[in-house]
């Protein structure tokens, strides 16, 4: 019984996992695992009607309010990250001498 309370959805571990999932994808207002254009209308509804999706708290203040909307717009309009070149493990061979 103790383990069921600890591990179940209403238990401590369940609550911790929900909190970690919320922190993992802020702005995912419809809880589909992605932050995209569909989250705008979902967040707007959440502001007025409430939601059970903790990820709708985009600005991380613990509440779902109109203050989350500009943060979601900033996330959606941010340029995608650029890849950072990583040195290769294979050394470049020395140039061959020309004759």
CORWOGI-V283788 format. One record per residue. N is the residue number from 1. RES is the residue in one letter. SS is DSSP state (~ for helix, > for strand, _ for the rest). PSI is psi as a letter, one per 40 degrees, with the letter a starting at -180 (none if undefined). NEAR is the number of other ideal C-beta (glycine too) atoms within 8 Angstrom. Layout:
n & res & ss & psi & near
N & RES & SS & PSI & NEAR
N & RES & SS & PSI & NEAR
//
This chain:
n & res & ss & psi & near
1 & X & _ & d & 4
2 & X & ~ & d & 5
3 & X & ~ & d & 6
4 & X & ~ & d & 8
5 & X & ~ & d & 10
6 & X & ~ & d & 9
7 & X & ~ & d & 8
8 & X & _ & i & 8
9 & X & _ & d & 4
10 & X & _ & e & 6
11 & X & _ & i & 11
12 & X & ~ & d & 7
13 & X & ~ & d & 8
14 & X & ~ & d & 11
15 & X & ~ & d & 9
16 & X & ~ & d & 8
17 & X & ~ & d & 8
18 & X & ~ & d & 9
19 & X & ~ & d & 9
20 & X & ~ & d & 8
21 & X & ~ & d & 10
22 & X & ~ & d & 11
23 & X & ~ & d & 7
24 & X & ~ & d & 5
25 & X & _ & g & 10
26 & X & _ & h & 13
27 & X & _ & e & 13
28 & X & _ & g & 14
29 & X & _ & e & 15
30 & X & _ & e & 8
31 & X & _ & f & 8
32 & X & _ & e & 6
33 & X & _ & e & 5
34 & X & _ & i & 6
35 & X & _ & h & 10
36 & X & _ & a & 6
37 & X & _ & d & 5
38 & X & ~ & e & 8
39 & X & ~ & d & 14
40 & X & ~ & d & 11
41 & X & ~ & d & 7
42 & X & ~ & d & 13
43 & X & ~ & d & 16
44 & X & ~ & d & 9
45 & X & ~ & d & 9
46 & X & ~ & d & 13
47 & X & ~ & d & 11
48 & X & ~ & d & 5
49 & X & ~ & e & 6
50 & X & _ & i & 5
51 & X & _ & i & 10
52 & X & _ & e & 4
53 & X & _ & h & 11
54 & X & ~ & d & 9
55 & X & ~ & e & 13
56 & X & ~ & e & 14
57 & X & _ & g & 13
58 & X & _ & d & 14
59 & X & _ & e & 8
60 & X & _ & f & 7
61 & X & _ & e & 7
62 & X & _ & e & 4
63 & X & _ & i & 5
64 & X & _ & h & 10
65 & X & _ & i & 7
66 & X & _ & d & 5
67 & X & ~ & e & 8
68 & X & ~ & d & 14
69 & X & ~ & d & 11
70 & X & ~ & d & 7
71 & X & ~ & d & 12
72 & X & ~ & d & 15
73 & X & ~ & d & 9
74 & X & ~ & d & 8
75 & X & ~ & d & 11
76 & X & ~ & d & 12
77 & X & ~ & e & 5
78 & X & _ & i & 6
79 & X & _ & i & 3
80 & X & _ & i & 4
81 & X & _ & i & 4
82 & X & _ & i & 4
83 & X & _ & i & 4
84 & X & _ & h & 4
85 & X & _ & h & 4
86 & X & _ & h & 4
87 & X & _ & i & 4
88 & X & _ & i & 4
89 & X & _ & e & 3
90 & X & _ & h & 4
91 & X & _ & i & 3
92 & X & _ & h & 4
93 & X & _ & i & 4
94 & X & _ & i & 4
95 & X & _ & i & 4
96 & X & _ & h & 4
97 & X & _ & i & 4
98 & X & _ & i & 3
99 & X & _ & none & 2
//
